[in-house]
């Protein structure tokens, strides 16, 4: 597996699947989630609604992942995963690692070979970038997957530099 880092916008990535740092409702939100729905168009939300109705009436649990169409994005699928909110009192790193592992498992089911990830949980969910980068890189490196290209898409220079120092 090749792991590459890019500084940029995840909605512009030409890959088989882009991963969304979704929230449990699957009904959209801010950050990556907002950008994906804005750029991808209403088809993605339509798919999310269907998934809620058929499988996730109580919401998608933290650490799990599920795929929809990518709508108008230059990707084939969006894989939605729900990161944990960072906690100072409780170690939730297994849940964060699970987001990466489960997203790659869903990618395998789809036959996706290239996957772009944002730095899950490092925005609204408050995870420190350095710790999140360590967990993300370890999880992806240890995953058993047929995905050949994993791309971490870091929104700003600071996040890119943190990932680069750990790769
Ligand atoms: P979470 O709720 O999991 O914390 P966010 O979407 O708030 O998710 O943020 C996750 C990370 O994604 C943050 O580091 C944020 O700066 C970054 N980010 C926000 N928008 C984009 C985008 N369009 N492309 C890539 N990364 C983004």
Boltz pocket constraint, residues with backbone or C-beta under 6 A from the ligand:
constraints:
  - pocket:
      binder: B
      contacts: [[A, 8], [A, 9], [A, 10], [A, 11], [A, 21], [A, 22], [A, 30], [A, 31], [A, 32], [A, 33], [A, 35], [A, 83], [A, 118], [A, 119], [A, 120], [A, 121], [A, 122], [A, 123], [A, 124], [A, 125], [A, 126], [A, 127], [A, 153], [A, 154], [A, 155], [A, 156], [A, 159]]
      max_distance: 6.0
